Amino acid sequence: MDLPGFRFHPTEEELLDFYLRSRVEGKKLQIEIITTVNLYRYDPWQLPGLAKIGETEWYFYVPRDRNGNRPSRMTERGFWKATGGDRPVRSAADPRRLIGLKKTLVYYEGRAPRGARTEWVMKEYRLPEHVAAATKEEIVLCKIHRKSASVKELEQRAAEAESAASADAAFTDPVAAASAPTMPASSIRRPAILPELEVPKQSGMEWLQEPFPTQVRSPWLMDFWSPSIASILNC
């Protein structure tokens, strides 16, 4: 679609009670906004190019492929993991009326149970069981978007990077260390303290360990001998 200024922002009630219900009942719309895609054959970053419309959110009808009783959400490079159970979506006009169920999933690269969490998030919408059972094809409606970091998170990352840079400068540049902000003692790397070397201690009585002839010639006793005795001893 190429309609300048047109934006597609349906509510959850509209997604379930109009778009998804019309799709499973086989009703044709004059303008098809949402395309049908086997979502799990693609990486999430490929999906925006497959959508008919969308700038930050992309919508798809997805046939459900089950592996036993559980739907398979494996892709070639990773998997979609649910962050919780199904949550009910009720009518705004009549809260007692259940319109459908929704589930939030996050994409992980790798293979379960290990994998690297990404910023790609999916909301999966499906009709109630009694409505889905009356249809021949089980289809869900998925909304894909990429989670953006909040301003607070970005500020925290910047502060951590600045603190790390200041800590490194403190050990390489004394001038930078003097102007660096005060950091917690636990975050400052300190040089290792080497054990003190043990060296022989000097004392004034070490001359007593020498032989007697050497002791009597020691400068410690020479001051006590008369000049004549000292000259004899030094002969």
C-alpha positions as CSV (number, residue, x, y, z in Angstrom):
1,M,0.0,0.0,0.0
2,D,1.1,3.5,-0.8
3,L,-1.2,5.9,1.0
4,P,0.7,8.9,2.3
5,G,-0.1,9.8,5.9
6,F,-1.9,6.5,6.5
7,R,-1.2,4.8,9.8
8,F,-2.4,1.4,11.0
9,H,-2.8,1.3,14.7
10,P,-5.7,-1.1,15.6
11,T,-6.6,-1.9,19.1
12,E,-6.4,-5.4,20.5
13,E,-10.2,-5.7,20.4
14,E,-10.1,-4.7,16.7
15,L,-7.3,-7.1,15.9
16,L,-9.3,-10.0,17.4
17,D,-12.9,-9.2,16.8
18,F,-12.6,-7.8,13.3
19,Y,-9.5,-8.7,11.5
20,L,-8.7,-12.2,12.9
21,R,-12.4,-13.2,13.1
22,S,-13.0,-12.1,9.5
23,R,-9.9,-14.1,8.3
24,V,-10.9,-17.4,10.0
25,E,-14.5,-17.0,8.8
26,G,-13.3,-16.5,5.2
27,K,-14.6,-12.9,4.8
28,K,-12.9,-10.8,2.2
29,L,-12.0,-7.2,3.0
30,Q,-11.9,-4.5,0.4
31,I,-8.3,-3.7,1.3
32,E,-6.2,-6.4,2.8
33,I,-3.9,-4.8,5.3
34,I,-2.5,-7.9,6.9
35,T,-0.7,-10.6,4.9
36,T,-0.5,-14.3,5.6
37,V,3.0,-15.6,6.3
38,N,4.5,-18.7,7.8
39,L,6.4,-16.5,10.3
40,Y,8.7,-19.2,11.6
41,R,10.4,-19.7,8.3
42,Y,12.1,-16.4,8.6
43,D,14.4,-14.5,11.0
44,P,12.6,-11.6,12.7
45,W,14.6,-8.9,11.0
46,Q,13.3,-10.3,7.6
47,L,9.7,-9.9,8.6
48,P,9.3,-6.1,8.1
49,G,10.0,-6.6,4.4
50,L,7.2,-9.1,4.1
51,A,4.5,-6.9,5.7
52,K,2.2,-4.9,3.6
53,I,2.3,-1.9,5.9
54,G,4.1,-0.8,9.1
55,E,6.9,1.4,10.3
56,T,7.6,0.2,13.9
57,E,5.0,-2.6,14.1
58,W,4.2,-5.3,11.6
59,Y,1.2,-7.6,11.5
60,F,0.8,-11.1,10.1
61,Y,-1.8,-13.9,9.9
62,V,0.2,-17.0,10.9
63,P,-1.1,-20.6,10.3
64,R,-0.4,-22.6,13.5
65,D,2.0,-25.5,13.0
66,R,1.7,-27.8,16.0
67,N,4.3,-30.3,17.2
68,G,2.0,-32.6,19.1
69,N,-0.2,-30.5,21.4
70,R,2.2,-27.6,21.5
71,P,2.6,-25.1,18.7
72,S,6.1,-25.2,17.1
73,R,7.9,-21.8,17.2
74,M,11.3,-22.9,16.1
75,T,13.1,-21.0,13.3
76,E,16.2,-21.9,11.4
77,R,18.5,-19.7,13.6
78,G,16.6,-19.6,16.9
79,F,13.2,-19.8,18.6
80,W,10.4,-17.7,20.0
81,K,10.0,-18.1,23.8
82,A,6.9,-17.2,25.7
83,T,7.4,-14.9,28.7
84,G,4.2,-16.0,30.4
85,G,0.8,-17.7,29.9
86,D,-2.2,-16.6,27.9
87,R,-3.9,-13.4,29.0
88,P,-7.6,-12.7,28.2
89,V,-8.7,-9.8,26.0
90,R,-12.2,-8.6,26.8
91,S,-14.6,-6.3,25.2
92,A,-14.4,-2.7,26.3
93,A,-18.2,-2.4,26.1
94,D,-18.9,-5.7,27.9
95,P,-16.0,-6.8,30.1
96,R,-17.7,-10.2,30.7
97,R,-17.4,-11.0,27.0
98,L,-14.1,-12.8,26.1
99,I,-12.9,-11.7,22.7
100,G,-9.7,-13.7,22.6
101,L,-6.3,-14.5,24.2
102,K,-2.9,-13.0,23.8
103,K,0.6,-14.2,24.6
104,T,4.0,-12.3,24.6
105,L,7.1,-14.0,23.1
106,V,10.7,-13.0,22.8
107,Y,13.1,-14.2,20.1
108,Y,16.3,-16.0,21.1
109,E,19.1,-16.9,18.7
110,G,20.5,-20.4,19.1
111,R,18.8,-23.6,20.3
112,A,16.7,-24.1,23.4
113,P,17.3,-24.2,26.3
114,R,20.3,-22.0,25.6
115,G,20.1,-19.0,23.4
116,A,21.0,-15.3,23.2
117,R,18.0,-13.0,23.9
118,T,17.3,-10.4,21.3
119,E,15.2,-7.2,21.2
120,W,12.5,-8.7,18.9
121,V,9.1,-9.2,20.6
122,M,5.9,-10.7,19.3
123,K,2.3,-10.5,20.5
124,E,0.3,-13.5,19.5
125,Y,-3.5,-13.1,19.4
126,R,-5.9,-16.0,19.0
127,L,-9.6,-16.5,19.2
128,P,-11.3,-18.4,22.1
129,E,-11.3,-22.2,21.8
130,H,-15.0,-22.5,20.9
131,V,-14.6,-20.1,18.0
132,A,-11.3,-21.6,16.8
133,A,-12.8,-25.1,16.9
134,A,-15.5,-24.1,14.5
135,T,-13.0,-23.1,11.8
136,K,-11.2,-25.5,9.4
137,E,-7.8,-23.7,9.7
138,E,-6.2,-22.6,12.9
139,I,-4.8,-19.2,12.4
140,V,-3.4,-16.6,14.9
141,L,-2.6,-12.9,14.4
142,C,0.9,-11.8,15.3
143,K,2.3,-8.3,15.9
144,I,6.0,-8.0,15.6
145,H,8.1,-5.1,16.9
146,R,11.7,-4.4,18.0
147,K,12.0,-3.3,21.6
148,S,13.9,-0.1,22.0
149,A,16.1,0.8,25.0
150,S,14.5,3.3,27.3
151,V,16.1,6.7,28.0
152,K,16.9,5.6,31.5
153,E,18.6,2.5,30.3
154,L,20.7,4.4,27.8
155,E,21.7,6.9,30.5
156,Q,22.7,4.0,32.8
157,R,24.8,2.4,30.0
158,A,26.6,5.8,29.4
159,A,27.3,6.3,33.1
160,E,28.8,2.8,33.4
161,A,31.0,3.4,30.4
162,E,32.2,6.8,31.7
163,S,33.0,5.2,35.1
164,A,35.0,2.5,33.5
165,A,37.0,5.0,31.4
166,S,37.7,7.1,34.5
167,A,39.0,4.1,36.4
168,D,41.4,3.2,33.6
169,A,42.7,6.8,33.4
170,A,43.3,7.0,37.2
171,F,46.1,4.5,36.9
172,T,47.7,5.9,33.7
173,D,47.3,9.7,34.0
174,P,47.8,11.4,37.4
175,V,46.2,14.7,36.1
176,A,43.2,12.8,34.9
177,A,43.0,11.0,38.2
178,A,42.9,14.3,40.1
179,S,39.9,15.5,38.0
180,A,38.1,12.2,37.8
181,P,34.8,11.9,39.9
182,T,34.9,10.0,43.1
183,M,34.2,6.3,42.6
184,P,33.1,3.7,45.1
185,A,36.0,1.9,46.7
186,S,34.7,-1.4,45.6
187,S,35.0,-0.4,41.9
188,I,38.6,0.8,42.1
189,R,41.3,-1.7,41.0
190,R,44.2,-1.6,43.5
191,P,47.8,-2.9,42.8
192,A,48.7,-6.1,44.5
193,I,50.5,-5.8,47.8
194,L,53.7,-7.8,47.7
195,P,55.0,-9.4,51.0
196,E,57.8,-7.5,52.7
197,L,61.3,-8.8,52.0
198,E,63.1,-10.3,55.0
199,V,66.7,-8.9,55.3
200,P,69.3,-9.4,58.0
201,K,68.9,-6.8,60.7
202,Q,71.9,-4.7,61.7
203,S,72.8,-4.4,65.3
204,G,75.7,-3.0,67.3
205,M,76.6,-6.5,68.8
206,E,77.2,-8.4,65.6
207,W,81.0,-8.1,66.2
208,L,80.6,-10.6,69.1
209,Q,80.0,-13.3,66.5
210,E,83.6,-13.0,65.2
211,P,86.7,-14.8,66.5
212,F,88.4,-13.3,69.5
213,P,91.4,-11.9,67.6
214,T,89.0,-10.1,65.3
215,Q,86.9,-8.9,68.2
216,V,89.7,-7.2,70.0
217,R,90.6,-5.4,66.8
218,S,87.1,-4.3,66.4
219,P,86.6,-0.5,66.1
220,W,84.0,-0.8,68.8
221,L,86.8,-1.6,71.4
222,M,89.7,0.4,69.9
223,D,88.3,3.5,71.4
224,F,88.8,2.0,74.9
225,W,92.4,0.9,74.5
226,S,95.3,3.2,75.1
227,P,97.3,4.3,71.9
228,S,100.2,2.0,73.0
229,I,98.0,-1.1,73.5
230,A,96.2,-0.4,70.2
231,S,99.5,-0.2,68.3
232,I,100.6,-3.5,69.8
233,L,97.4,-5.2,68.8
234,N,97.6,-3.9,65.3
235,C,101.2,-5.3,64.8
